[in-house]
Amino acid sequence: MLRKTRLFTPGPTPLLPAAAQAMAAADLHHRTPEFRAIFQRVRQGLQEFMGTRNDVLVLTASGTGAMESAVSNLVNPGDPVAVISAGKFGERWVELCRAFGCDVRVLSTAYGKTIPSADLQRALTPNVRAVFVQATESSTGVRHNVEEIARILHGSETLLVVDAITGLGTTKLDVDGKIDVLIGGSQKALMCPPGLAFCSVSERAWQRMEQCKQPRYYFDLRRERKAQAKNESAFTPSVALFAAMDAALAYVSEMGASSIAGGRDRLIENAERLAGVTRAAAVAGGLELFAPDAPAAAMTSVKSPEGVSATDIVKRVKADFGGILSDGQGEMKGKMFRVAHLGYFDYLDTVGILAALEQVLAAVAPGRFRGGAMVEAAQRSWAGQKSKASSIVD
Ligand SMILES: *Cc1c(COP(=O)(O)O)cnc(C)c1O
């Protein structure tokens, strides 16, 4: 039988064909005018995509490299910092801050939840040097309220560092004057392979870096800033991934009628619509959402039904249909699975995975799932939202 494998994972996400082609053709040296032109377009394009006038640096690293650079360039050993942690990526901030010797205050809550504003207000005292948070916590499918955190910090000296690796291109973020360091990665809404991380850095964060005594070398952002102002990186960049990103940004711009910011807004609407379709289908099918209160648009997390392991569902969707879903991470393994909507997904992809999922549920839990309920709800949800936006694929 014909077998086609499709990613439905919240990173890496499906590759944009134009990005794959650009990569294959990228036989360039990085210290040449040809590559500098790509480098410049990518940096400027990402600045528009992120919606900021702050400097944007692009690093050859997975997203965690940029997260580490935010810690190692901004906070000293012993500095009080706060981490908002409600999942595996929040826990990564905690581990990173501890690795660099910070005095970490962890504001945590149960997986699947976000922190109430009143708790944030109490914990974010002015002596905290920096606050670290995810815009969307990909391990649980929760959206944190970055706007509210920025409001609480307004007027203080505390820096706000946001991991928006799955937040960018799926949620509106107001950056300038609010978010000091905003972090993204190539393998999420930007439809490229993993390997590039990028961050915007505010003027006051640059000033803070001058007082930072942490050891750093590859991720010394001051050195990168100097090199990148000349459209070079301090060390050999992943030339092929820059070519891919250049093609992806051109696609986003096309989606926004020659505006990258416009294309990003279309991407956000697209993810929101597909998330709406998926939530409606899951609930209609008798499934429970893992993060019902503040669901992200980047992905939908769904609890596996009583007595059924999410691991079995994920395996079976792959074995029977070639669809790659994500199982829960860490303690959540087997208890929930995740369906992604960020980047290069459309309705056909989404309704297809929901139909396959419904068949798998009927097979693993016989008699408990009425066939067709999920697909029907997806169709209704799509039809109801149709007037609002057009699909990303023309
Ligand atoms: C994917 C992801 C990361 C980055 O992970 P890497 O494997 O280092 O690229 C970080 N934070 C969030 C919220 C993510 O979704």
The ligand as an ORCA input file, in Angstrom:
! r2SCAN-3c Opt
* xyz 0 1
  C      10.738     23.238     20.504
  C      10.808     24.108     21.713
  C      12.042     24.515     22.268
  C      13.368     24.281     21.618
  O      13.859     23.081     21.678
  P      15.143     22.697     20.830
  O      15.022     21.235     20.829
  O      16.315     23.204     21.556
  O      15.017     23.351     19.477
  C      12.024     25.358     23.360
  N      10.884     25.800     23.888
  C       9.690     25.457     23.379
  C       8.465     26.027     23.998
  C       9.613     24.598     22.284
  O       8.428     24.254     21.771
*
